[in-house]
């Protein structure tokens, strides 16, 4: 898994992050992918997963770029969390959150995040209720809204 020139070695989890996820993508992201919606295959795998690798890596939606980070509304605040996975202990959390907040989120904006949160209110896989995660901090917006 590559992020911003950094290569993280994923462990033997069989791409669990690419299974049973209901990915949010806005109209621009769907257009880049050439699809109307992102659906999973019958076995739960992402339709873009090929031989254990993302076949649309450079065009993948923001949600896929964020993982194992996620955005949740907690006590009325838009908050970063990080899901426990085999790569999580090796991540420099502050470095990645700074990159997301300075480079990625301003390109998408608060409306995108609001739609993302709304999508997951209704489409989050039930197993996510039982997955371990850590609450990190409230999102910091570094660009004019």
C-alpha positions as CSV (number, residue, x, y, z in Angstrom):
1,X,0.0,0.0,0.0
2,X,1.5,3.3,-1.0
3,X,0.7,6.7,0.5
4,X,2.3,9.9,-0.6
5,X,5.6,8.3,-1.6
6,X,5.6,6.0,1.5
7,X,5.2,2.3,1.1
8,X,3.5,0.6,4.0
9,X,3.8,-3.2,4.1
10,X,0.4,-4.7,4.8
11,X,0.4,-7.9,6.6
12,X,-1.4,-11.1,5.8
13,X,-4.9,-9.7,6.1
14,X,-5.9,-10.6,2.6
15,X,-6.9,-7.0,1.8
16,X,-9.5,-6.9,4.6
17,X,-9.8,-3.2,4.1
18,X,-11.1,-3.9,0.5
19,X,-13.9,-6.3,1.6
20,X,-17.4,-5.5,2.6
21,X,-16.9,-1.8,2.6
22,X,-19.6,0.5,1.1
23,X,-17.3,3.1,-0.5
24,X,-18.6,6.6,-0.8
25,X,-17.6,8.4,-4.0
26,X,-18.9,11.7,-5.2
27,X,-19.8,12.3,-8.9
28,X,-16.3,13.5,-9.8
29,X,-14.7,10.4,-8.3
30,X,-17.3,8.1,-10.1
31,X,-16.6,9.9,-13.4
32,X,-12.8,9.3,-13.0
33,X,-13.6,5.6,-12.4
34,X,-16.0,5.3,-15.3
35,X,-18.8,3.9,-13.1
36,X,-22.2,5.1,-11.9
37,X,-21.7,3.6,-8.4
38,X,-19.2,1.5,-6.6
39,X,-20.5,-2.0,-5.9
40,X,-18.8,-5.0,-4.4
41,X,-18.5,-8.4,-6.1
42,X,-20.7,-11.2,-4.7
43,X,-17.9,-12.4,-2.3
44,X,-17.7,-8.9,-0.8
45,X,-14.4,-7.8,-2.6
46,X,-14.1,-4.4,-4.1
47,X,-14.7,-4.6,-7.8
48,X,-11.4,-2.9,-8.4
49,X,-9.3,-5.4,-6.4
50,X,-7.1,-7.5,-8.8
51,X,-4.6,-10.0,-7.5
52,X,-4.5,-8.3,-4.1
53,X,-3.8,-4.8,-5.6
54,X,-6.0,-1.9,-6.4
55,X,-6.5,-1.6,-10.1
56,X,-7.5,2.0,-9.9
57,X,-5.0,3.1,-7.3
58,X,-4.2,6.5,-8.8
59,X,-7.9,7.3,-9.3
60,X,-9.3,5.7,-6.1
61,X,-11.9,7.7,-4.1
62,X,-10.9,9.8,-1.1
63,X,-12.3,7.2,1.3
64,X,-9.8,4.6,0.0
65,X,-7.0,7.1,0.2
66,X,-7.8,7.7,3.8
67,X,-7.9,4.1,5.1
68,X,-7.0,3.1,7.8
69,X,-8.0,6.6,8.9
70,X,-11.7,7.5,8.9
71,X,-14.0,10.4,9.6
72,X,-16.8,10.1,12.2
73,X,-19.2,12.5,13.8
74,X,-18.5,12.2,17.5
75,X,-20.2,14.4,20.1
76,X,-21.2,16.8,17.2
77,X,-17.5,17.2,16.1
78,X,-16.1,15.9,12.8
79,X,-13.4,13.6,14.2
80,X,-10.5,11.5,12.9
81,X,-10.4,7.9,13.9
82,X,-8.0,5.2,12.9
83,X,-9.0,1.6,12.4
84,X,-6.9,-1.2,13.9
85,X,-5.1,-3.1,11.1
86,X,-1.7,-4.7,10.7
87,X,-0.3,-1.5,9.2
88,X,-1.6,0.9,11.9
89,X,1.3,0.6,14.3
90,X,3.8,1.7,11.7
91,X,1.9,4.9,10.7
92,X,3.1,8.3,11.6
93,X,-0.4,9.6,12.5
94,X,0.5,13.3,12.7
95,X,2.3,13.2,9.3
96,X,-0.7,11.6,7.6
97,X,-3.3,13.8,9.2
98,X,-1.4,16.9,8.3
99,X,-1.2,15.7,4.7
100,X,-4.9,14.9,4.6
101,X,-5.9,18.3,6.2
102,X,-3.6,20.4,4.1
103,X,-3.7,18.7,0.8
104,X,-6.7,16.4,0.4
105,X,-9.6,17.7,2.4
106,X,-9.4,21.3,1.1
107,X,-9.8,19.9,-2.4
108,X,-13.0,18.1,-1.5
109,X,-14.4,20.6,1.1
110,X,-16.8,20.4,4.0
111,X,-19.8,19.5,1.7
112,X,-17.9,16.3,0.6
113,X,-17.3,15.3,4.2
114,X,-20.9,16.0,5.2
115,X,-22.1,13.7,2.3
116,X,-19.5,11.1,3.3
117,X,-20.7,11.1,6.9
118,X,-24.3,10.8,5.7
119,X,-23.5,8.0,3.4
120,X,-21.9,6.0,6.2
121,X,-24.8,6.7,8.6
122,X,-26.9,4.5,6.3
123,X,-24.4,2.2,4.6
124,X,-21.7,1.3,7.1
125,X,-21.2,-2.5,7.3
126,X,-22.5,-4.0,10.5
127,X,-19.1,-5.5,11.4
128,X,-17.7,-2.0,11.8
129,X,-19.5,-1.7,15.1
130,X,-17.2,-4.4,16.5
131,X,-13.9,-3.3,14.9
132,X,-11.4,-1.7,17.1
133,X,-10.4,1.9,16.4
134,X,-8.8,4.8,18.2
135,X,-10.3,8.3,18.3
136,X,-7.5,10.8,17.2
137,X,-8.7,14.4,17.1
138,X,-11.1,16.8,15.6
139,X,-10.5,17.6,11.9
140,X,-8.6,20.9,11.4
141,X,-9.5,22.8,8.3
142,X,-6.5,24.6,6.8
143,X,-8.2,26.3,3.9
144,X,-11.0,28.9,3.6
145,X,-14.3,27.2,3.7
